[in-house]
């Protein structure tokens, strides 16, 4: 994953748990990188180790941390200069989710080693849709739930999200039923 991801995780942890806790997380994870360079690619293992160490140290399930990180990510990337890309992806939740693959293509121009997930929408109506999530990375579906919730907040919408398919249960991808509440 790119340094941008690890920097966002670091910022979230520092803001919510303090600088000393972040240093303990890095120590427990065995990560001695002082500064994550936003445009540099790092092994995925570093991110997984940081999340695992945070989960242990904070006594919180990794899934809960990933969900919180997904929501944080939507705010973080907007403040890191990617807000215009997100704006261009759509003027509604449904449109933005339908354009995530195109957004990743544009991001890939800046990050040539990017290995983005793929998303597909089905059963789209005015107040619901099913989002299909395909990734080569394991265990990040909770982050997707947080991303969806973050996008809902971006559009001022309250969402109900139900996970329909799970890769860890043998499905070939994850899928989520998303309902926009009145």
Helices and strands as residue ranges (DSSP letters): H 3-17, H 19-29, H 44-58, H 62-77, I 78-82, H 83-89, H 93-98, H 100-110, E 118-122, E 128-134, H 141-154, E 159-165, G 167-169, E 174-180
